[in-house]
Amino acid sequence: MRTVLDTTCLPAVERTTAWAETTALALVSTRFKFPEVENFGAHIRAADLGPVQLSTMSYSQLISYRSAQLIRDSDPELYQLALITRGKQTIEQARNRADLEPGGIVVYDSSRPFQASAQCEVRGGGH
């Protein structure tokens, strides 16, 4: 796997912007809110496996959302499968809500709006 981004290598003021830009390129365009922007830390690693991409991500507390406008602007028509290994995450899509803990798995669709939140057990990173 290649490291796509490790925000610990960046000044704190650049970390959230770098995260948003990198995830848009590596996954899909989303918007973020960072409840503790001054403590935000994240990394993403990825490997291409033919038509499938395997990514590992670790990040601090955040809220992400994909609006209908973002979908109209760019929709790669992907399904994303996420395995939660630390912390807790919640995702709402198509009038369904999943509250996930370590070991939880969720599938979501890039063609439908969603909102997700991640709560960390460890300050500064951890999903």
N, C-alpha and C positions, 0 to 999 in steps of 0.2 A: 504494500500500500504506500502511496505517496502522501506526504503531508501537504494539504492544500493551504491551510492557514493555522497558525498558532499565535493567538493574540498576545501571548506573554512576550513576544519579540517586538511588540509595538508600544509606542507611548499610550498611556491610558486614554487620552482624548481621541485617539484614532481607532480604538478597538471596536466600538459598536458599528461604526461606518464600514470598517473592513469586514465585519461579520455579515452585515446585511448584503454587501456587494458580493462576497464570496459565496454565500448560500444561494443567491440569485443565479449565479453562474453554475454552481455545482448541483443545485436541486431545482427549485422553482422560485419565482419572485414572491416575496412576502414582505410585510411591514412588521416592525418590531416596536415594542415598548420595553424599556429596561428599568425595572423598579429600583435597582441599585447600580446605576450607571458607573459610579466611581469604583465599584468593585467587580465590574464585568470582566470575565475571562472566558475564553472558548478555544477549541481547536476542532478541526475537521480533517479527516484523512479519507482518501477514496481510492478505489481500484475499479477499473473497467473490466468486466467479465463478459465480453461480447455485448449482447443487447441489454445486459443488466449492469447496474453500478452498485457496488457495495461501499457504503460510507459508514464511518464511525465518527460520532460527534460527542463532544463534552462541552457543556456550557453552563454558565451561571443562570440565575433566575431571569426569566423573560416571558413576554407575551408575544405571540406571533399571530398574524392573521393574513389571509389571502382573500381579497375582495373580488367581486364580480368584475370590477374594472381591471384589476391585475390579470385576471383570467382572459378578458377580452384582449388585453395588450400582448399576452404571451401565454400560451397553454401548450406544453409539450405532450399533453394527454398521457400522463403517467399515473400509475398506482404506486404509492409509497408504503412500505412495510416498516414499521418501527418496533424495535424491541427495547423496552426500558430496562436499564441495568442499575441505575441509581436514582434516588430522588422520586418525585411524583410528577406526573403530567396529566393534564386534562385536555381533551380535544372535543370540539363540537363541530359537526358537519352534517348537513342534510337532516336537521332536527334530531340528531342522535348525539349523545354525550357519552364519552368514555373517560372514567377516572382510573388512571393507571399507576401501578406501583412496580417495583422491580420484578421482572419476570413477565410483565404484561406486554401484550402485542396488540398493535392496532394497524389497520390498513386504511389509508385515506386516498382520495382522488384529487389530482391536481386540477380537474375540470370543475370542481365545486368549491364555493367559498368555505373557509374554515377559520376557526379561532382556536388557538392552543396556548396553554400556559405550562411552564415548568417551574417547580419549586425545588430548590436544592436543599439537601441535608448538610452539605459542606459549603462553606462560604467560598466564593470565587471559582466554582466549577462543579461539574459532576454529573452530567447525563451522558 
